[in-house]
């Protein structure tokens, strides 16, 4: 594939977000030949392009924001031979702290992570069941169910599950039809305000495109936080908020939250709720990635947030898409691959699915696409004002990858021609890398892929901080916060905040499973 085709894909992706390279004077240069898909053990998805184009699109819009603020254009350079290393965490390098690999102990051996289980009627389902952790136990329990009934039960219980569809099957579902009718990231303007000027702090000569832009990130896992990470690369002041007793995998946090401050709040405490509202009032952008209702039950609804901040850009990162027919269903990267048709495409159809070579192909890409939607909306808000709701989704991302980045089958050629062609192709290159001391230790990790001539993407002043170690303030705006006034909850209150809810959930799941299994037994007897 030539660089001309890479430019065409970049333009096609930008157009889906109402953007264009022609809206600014900065230039894009793709360097080095594109490695064949086979070099990434993927004959179906071109991982080099999937890892290069979305991040480059973000940088195009970041450069246009900088140009709008300063009048300065610049050159953007993306090495296509490195792209695959940015979408497949198993390629290129191993991030480390003090020379040690970052722990993955909670993940190793988890039967739900990389397995595809067959149901009674011959379909495949990824799900979480209330049974023992042994893989054989999970397989046996899934095999008792018919696929549709299991998916319906999981959705009712708020558990992540997805049926493996072919692309054609997915397009025929209500959710598939809905997403096919929308842009990759639906963007809805919900009110009218005056145009919003760029932040007054160094407004006429910002050293970075998003300097002074405040991003409030109530997120977990990968897709939501990595949207904030991408904005932080260009100077945004990004604050991630986690529940005081929330958990995050070390290897996930250390990749997805680069460049971001991290604070903890407990929304069972009125003072912490009040602090969150103060942050919402001052924010330019809100990003959340929890299941629908998780934050709304504490009062953080779209309507109330816009009442407090009439020009807020709200990005709801979901599996199936906020406001869609299946918008309330939970899910992670693997559910996006299963439902969209990607696993069927990478395998031999819906009955013989296969994981895409890049296991979390949708997560990091959704982070870039979510950031791309935010960047395009910041530009729009500066010209026409308004508040906006953005709806990035893992399934929508998977559909866009299938639309844009399927590998082109190589033409048949003689052995001599094949040798000559292979000599013209680049081999995959490792990602750009950064090594620096952090409060967690000496971190060695990825550096951003696209290079900018005037405003290099970088993690500065923050590279990585321990979870919850920051004040609940936007980085650079901590002055005046009285940390001495913050008081912890009692242990008795903690039982109500955390343990009671978890026990209620476990009881509900057990009762639901027993009820559904009872219905199955009654149906079996009726047929006899």
N, C-alpha and C positions, 0 to 999 in steps of 0.2 A: 504494500500500500504506500502511495506517495504522500508527501507532505501536503499536496493539494487536497487530498481527501481529508486530511486532518483539519485543514482550514475550513473545508465545507461542513464537517461535523461540528466544529466550533460555532460557525455561523448559524447552523440549524438549531443548536442548543440555545444560543443567545436569543434567537428569534422567539423561541417558546416562552421566554421570560420578558418579551417586549423590548429586548435590547439588541444592540448591533455594535460591531467594531467601528462602524462609520459615525457613531455618535461622539467620538473623540478622535484626537490626533495621535494617540499612542499607537505603536506598531507591535505586531506579534510575530515572533520568529520561532518556528519549530526546527529544532536541530537534531541531527543524527537520524539515520534510517530507522524505521519502525521494526522491531524484532518480530519475527513470525509468531503467531499465536502458539505454535507448538513448543516454543522455548519456555513457555509458562505452563507446560503440561495441560494446555487448554486448546482443544480444536474447535470449540464452540463459541467462546467469548474472547474478544480481543482485549485482554487485560491491560495491555500497554495504553491503548486508547481510552479505556474506561478509567484508568488511573491518571490520565493526562488532561483530557478535555474539560471535565467539570471544574477542576482546580484552576485551569487557565482561564475559563470563563469568569470565575470569581475575580481573578486578578485584572481582567479587562475592565470590569466594572469598578474595582477599587481604583484603578488608574484614572477612570473617567471622573470619579468623585474627587480625586486629588486635582485633576485638571479643572474641574468646576470651581474648586476652592482657591487655586493658585494660578491657573492659566498655563501650567507646565505639563507638557506631554513627556512620555518616556518610552523606553523599549522593553517589551516583555519577551523573555526567552524561556522556552520549555524544551527540555531534552526528552524526546519521545522514548529513548531507550531506557529511561528510568521509570516510566509511568507505571509499569506492572508492579514495581516494588512498593508503590503507595496504596495499592488496593489489595494486595495479598501480604498479610503480616508475616507469612512464613518464608517470604523471599527477601533476599537482599541483605538483611542484617537482623540481629537480635538486640533489641533495646536492653540496657543494663543499668543497674545502680551499684556503684562501687565495684564494677566488674562482674557482678553477679546478675544472672537473669532475674527478671522481675517475677515474683511468685504467681503461680497459677494453680495452687494446691486445691482450691475449692472447686475448680472446674474439672481437673483430671479424674476420669472414672465416672463422670456424671452421665447416666444412660440417656438423658434427654437431650444432650447437646448435639451429637452428630449421628443420631440414629433415625432411620425411617422405619416405622412400625406398620405392619399390615393388619388391617381390620378383617372382621369375619367375612365381609362381602368382597374382599379382594382389592380394596383401595388402601391407600397409605395415608397415615396421619402422624403428625408430630404433635405431641401433647404432654401434658403433665398430669399424672394420675395419682390418686391417693393409695399407692401400693408400695411394696418394698423397693429399695433402691437398686436391686439386682436387675441387670438388663433382661435376663430371662423372665423375671416376674413381670416386668413392664410389657414385654412382648406378648406374654400369655394373656394379660388383662386386656390389652388393646385388641387382641384377636377375638375376644368375646363380643365386641361391639360391631354394629353396622356403622359405616363411616359417617353418614349424615347425622345419625343420632349422637355419636360421640362429639362431633363438632358442635352441634347444638347445645349439648350438655356443657361442654367446655366454655362456650360463649356465655351461657347463663351463669356459670360459676365464676366468670372473670378470669379464666385460665387461658394461656396462649396455646392455640391449636390451629392447624390449617390442613385442609385436604389438598393433596397434590393434584393440580389441574394441568391439562394441556393448555396451550395459549388459546386455542379455540374454545375449550370448555370455559375458561376463565372469562373470555369476552362475552359469553352467553349468560353469565350470572348477573344479578342486579348490581353487585358491587363492581364487577368488571365493566359493565356497560357504563356505569357512572364515571369511573376513572378514565375510560377511553374517550369520554365526551369532554374531558377537562385538560388544561395544560398540565405539565409534569407537576408543578406546584401551583394549585389554585390560589389566586390572590384576590381578595374582595375588599373594596373600599367601603367603609361602614359609616362615615360621616364626612362633613365638609368643614375645613378650617382654613385659615390663611396659610400660605406657603410657610414652611418651617425653615428658617435660616440654619446654616451650619453652626455648630457651637461657637460661642464667642471666644473661647480660649484659643488663642493663636489662630483665629478664623481666617486671617488674610495670609498667613504663612505657616500652615501646619507642616510639621516635618514628616507626617504620615497621613495617609488618606482618611482614616477614621478617628484621628485624634479628637478627643472630647466627646465622642459618641459613647453612650452608656448602655450596656447590654446586661439585662437581668436574666439569668439562666437557671430556671428551676427544673433541672434535668438530671437524668441518670443514664447509665449504660453508655452507648457510643454515639448514636446518630444525633441526639440533641446536644450533648456537650461539644461534639466536634464542629457544630455550626458556630458555637461561641469561640472555639479555638481558631477557626478560620478568620473570624472577624478580629480576634486579638492579634493575628499575624499582621494586620494592617493598622494597628494602633488603637483599636477600640478598648474601652475600659470595661472588662467583662468580669462579672461577679457570679459565680455559681453558688446556689443555695441548696444544701442538703438537709433533710430531716435530722434532728439531733441524734437520733438512734438509727439512722439509715446506714446501709452497707453498700460498698462498691468494691469490685474486684481491683486489686492493686494494678494488674497489668492493663485493665481497661482504663482506669483513672489516669494512669501515667501517660497514656497515649492520647486520650480524647480531651484532656483538660489542660494541655500545654498553653501557657500564656494567660491563664485565668486565675483570679483569686478564688478562694473557696471558704465559705462560711457555713455554719449550721444554725438553723432556727427550728424552734418547736412550735407549731401552730396551735398546740393546745394551750400555749401561754399567751394571754392577751397582749403582753408587751411585745412579743415576737411578731404577732399578727400586725400590730401597729407599725413595727419597724419595716415589715414587708410592704405595707401600704406607702410608707415614706419612700422606699426604694422605687416602687411602681410610679409614684408621682414624678420622680426625677429621671426615670429611664427613657431612652429613645426606643429601645427594643426589649420585648419580653419573649423568651423562648421557654417552652415546657415540653416534657416528653413522657409525662405520666399518663396512665389510662384516664379516660374521661371521668370526671367526677372526683378524682383524687384530690385536686386542689380546690375545685368549686365548692366542696362541702365545707371549706373554711372561709368561703365568701369570695374567692378569687375567680369571679366570672368575667366574661368579656365585657358585659354591660357595666359592671361596677368598676372594672379597671379603666374603661374609657371615660367613665364619669370623673375619675380622679385625674386622668391624663388623656386629654382629648386628641392628642396626636401620636398615640402609642402604636407601634407596629407589633402585633401579636402573632407569634409563630407557634402553632401547635403541631409538634412532631408526633405522628402516630404510626401504627402499623398499616391500617387500612385507609386512613385519611379522615381528618376532623370534619364533621358535618356530613359525612357520607352515609349510605345505607348501613354499612358495617362499622361506622366510626367508633362505636363503643367497645368493639372487640379488641382484646389485648393481643400482643404479638411482638416478636423480635425479628431479627434478620432472617432466620431460617423459615419463619412463617411467610415472610415476603417472597422468598424464593419458591416455596411450595405452592402458594396460592396463585402466583402470577403466571405460572407455566415455565419458569426458569429451570426448575429441577427436571421437569419432563423434557425440556429442550436439551439440557445437558446430558440426559440419559437416553433411553430409548422409548420415550413416551410416558404417559401418566402411570402405567403399570410397571415400568422399570425405570424409576427416576434415579437421578444421581446428583450429588452436591456439585455446585459450581466449584471450580478449582480454588478460587478465592472464597474461603468459607464465609467471611463477613463482607461479601461484595456489596451488599445494600447499605450497610451501616455507615461506612465512611463516605460513600457516594451520596447518601442522603444528607450527611453533614455538609458537603459541598453544595448540594442543590438547595438545601435550606438557607445556607449563607448567601447563595446567588440570588434567591428570592428576596432576602432582606436587603442586599445591596441595591437591587433594582428598585425596591420600594423606597429606600432612603433617597435615591435620586428623584423618584417620582414625588415623594413628599416635599422635597425642597422646591419643587416647581408648582405643585397644586395643593399642597397641604393634605389634611385628612388623617384618619386612623385606619388601620388595615388589619385584616385577619389572613394569615398565610397557613396553608395546610400541606406541608411536606409529608410524604408517607413512604414507608419501606416498600410497600407493594407498588406504588407509583414509580418509585425509583427502579425497581426490578423491571417493570414494564418499559421504562425508558432505556435501560441497558439492552433489553432484547430488541428494541426499536433501532437503537443507534450503533451498538457495538458488537453485533454478531460477527464472528470471524468470517472472512471471505474465503471460500474453499480455494486452495491453490489450483491453478490450471495444470492439466496433465502436460508433461514435458519429458523429453528424453533424459536419461541419467546425466549426460554431459551438461545439458541446459540446467538441470536441477542443481548441479554443483556450482555452476557459474552464478545462478540466482542466489544460492545460499551465501556465496562470498560477498554479495552486494548488501546483504542484510546485516544490521547491527546485532550483537548479542545483548541481552538485557544487562543494564548497568545497575549497580546498587543505588539506593536513595542517597541524596545529599544528607550529611550527618552533622550533628552538633554535639559537643561535649562541654559540660559546664557544671560547676559546683552549684548545688541547690540545698535548701534546708533538709531535704530527704537524703542527700548524699551526692556523689559525683554521677551525674546522669549522662548517658550516651544514648542518643535517640535520633529520630528522623528530623531533618530540617525541611522547610517547605520546598516544593518542586519548582513552580514557576519563579523565575528570577526577574526582578524589576531594576531598571538602571538607576532610578532616582530614589525610590522608597522601598528598599529591599524588605520582603516579608521576613519578619523575625519575631521571636518571643522576648520582648523587652518592655518593661523592666522585669516581668515575671517569666521564668521558664517553667518551674513546677514547684508548688507548695504542698505541704501535707493537707489532707482532707480536713476541712473545718478549722484551719489555723488562721484564717484571715478574719478581720473585723467585718461585720455585715455592712460594708461600705463599698462603693465602687472604687477600684484601685486608683489612687491619686487624689481621692476626695474623702480621705479619712478624718480630716481635721474637724474637731468639735465633737466627735463621738465619745460618749462617756461609758467606757466598758465597765467601770466600777458599779454602774447602776443595774447591770444585767445580773439577774439571780437565777439559779438553777431550780428545777422542779424537785419536789421531794421524791423519795423512793416509792412512797405509797402512790403518788400521782403517776409515777412512771409505770406502775402496774396497770393503771387505767389507760394510759397513753398507748402502750405497746402490747403488753401481754394479753389484756382482756380482748382486744380486737382480734389478735391472732388466734386465740382460743375459739372465739365465736366463728371465725372463718373456717377453722378446721371442723368444728361441729356441723356447720352448714354443708360443707363438702361431703362429710360422711353421710349425713341424712339424705342428701341429693343422690349420692351413689347408691345407697340402699334402696331408695324409692325407684330409681331407674332400673336397677337390677331386678327388683321385684316385679316391675312391669314386664320385663323381658321374660321372666319365668312364667308369669300368668299368660303371656301371649303364646309361649311354647306349649303350655298345657291346653290352651284353647285350640291350637292347631291339631293337637293329638286327638 
